[in-house]
Amino acid sequence: MPLTDPQVRNAKPQAGKRITKLFDERGLYLELPERGGRWWRFKYRFGGKEKRLALGSYPEVTLKKARDERDRARELLRQGVDPGEVKKARKAARAERAENSFEVIAREWYAKQAPTWADAHGDRILRRLERDVFPWLGGRPVAEITPQEILLVLRRIEGRGVIETAHRALSNCSAVFRYAVATGRATHDPTRDLRGALAPARPRHFPAITDPERVAQLLREINAYQGTFVVSCALKLAPLVFVRPGELRMAKWAEIDLEAAEWCFVASKSQPQHIVPLAHQAVDILRELRPLTGDGVYVFPSQRSRTRPMSDNAILAAFRRMGIAADEMVGHGFRAMARTILDEVLHFPPELIEHQLAHAVRDPLGRAYNRTKHLPQRRAMMQQWADYLDRLRTPGATSGVKGVA
């Protein structure tokens, strides 16, 4: 009699018997080892020998599915083909596909190249692949990946507004495909068909220093600045808060709560109330400056009149005195610096960064910027950012700081 679903569901091994077998029909049976588990087997003869084919375990493979697998195996037998050999061939093919997956080959390529790179450079490339590429392409056989699949991955990166990162990811993928071609796992590089498909990397309207090694040099130059104390403090605070230059020079003491370590003001561009959590390094700078300017309105008053903020050219002029060219860095450049490094080096979620930049960020319900949203996470981010800049500033420390070339 063939088995029924209740029989299979309630089947238990017989006491004292190493393996109990419940037979269905046409070679199919359920095997119940004494140690537990329920396994479908198909018994057949091929080439004069009795053989068995594993069809999976119950309940993952139901009685109906087991019978379907048995019938497929019987059809192969009718065609003179051993179903056991077919299963071995399919398993070998799957193993080969896994061995030739994009992620396996990318990591092999990375291992070959990494010794020639600075640790930080290699970390950034691997992190980019792990975050932006492997989740969608990692398991695909490298020889079967199409340009359209790659473009979908790159569009996700573009959607975060980091166009340069999308171009870097495309370059990294191309290097992996070229390595696959060179080692006989692929016949061509599909990224060649994507030329012109990405938005061009926009030239920065505001020149900015974003390379960590150059940032380290800039921070040391700011620390050694010999100008007025007010401008010196503004220069030191600017990278810690990365607000717009007009917002920095217009900062008022009434907006700053040093005990709560917060600066709350109306953002100049989008006009929402904006909160800047202050890292302890920022608080220290402001505490040192307060005895000098704290009895006035502005944190950074003009040299000519304490009733006016410092000139909008003060930071720019300081850069020029330090020998930093106009096409290399401006006051607004601290925003691009923070956005790039927080994303690509410190790996903070883009949404957190955009909120801290006071950009218009809408949630899935279409609601606009909320000044208190993610505030604890932003506070932690701002402190980690300040600590990272401290480590960068230490002479000779760039080679030992994670994410620093």
Number of C-alpha atoms within 10 A of each C-alpha: 6 11 15 11 11 8 11 17 13 7 16 18 19 13 9 8 10 11 14 18 18 18 17 17 13 14 17 25 23 23 22 21 17 16 8 11 13 22 20 25 21 24 14 21 12 13 8 7 7 9 14 14 19 15 21 16 16 18 12 10 16 16 21 11 14 24 21 13 20 26 16 13 22 19 13 15 15 10 9 11 14 18 21 16 11 13 14 11 12 11 12 12 12 13 12 12 17 18 16 20 22 27 23 18 22 24 15 14 17 17 12 10 11 15 10 9 11 13 17 19 16 19 19 19 16 18 15 20 20 15 11 18 23 17 12 14 18 18 16 17 21 29 20 14 18 13 14 13 13 19 18 12 19 22 16 14 19 17 10 14 13 18 19 16 20 26 18 14 21 22 13 19 20 17 17 22 26 20 18 24 16 12 11 11 19 19 15 16 21 21 20 11 12 13 8 8 10 15 12 11 12 9 7 10 9 16 19 21 20 19 13 20 17 15 21 24 16 19 19 16 16 19 14 11 19 13 12 10 13 18 22 18 21 22 22 17 20 21 22 23 23 22 23 19 23 17 15 22 25 20 21 20 19 14 16 20 14 16 7 10 15 18 19 17 19 14 18 16 12 12 10 17 15 21 25 24 25 25 21 15 16 23 20 13 15 21 13 11 17 14 9 13 17 16 11 16 18 22 28 28 22 18 14 10 9 16 12 16 21 25 18 15 13 17 21 20 15 20 22 13 13 16 10 16 13 14 11 12 20 21 25 21 24 25 23 18 20 22 21 21 18 21 16 20 19 17 15 16 13 17 15 19 19 16 22 26 22 25 16 14 16 13 10 7 6 8 10 13 19 18 16 13 13 13 17 11 11 20 19 14 21 23 18 15 20 20 16 17 17 15 18 26 21 13 10 11 14 21 14 13 15 17 22 25 19
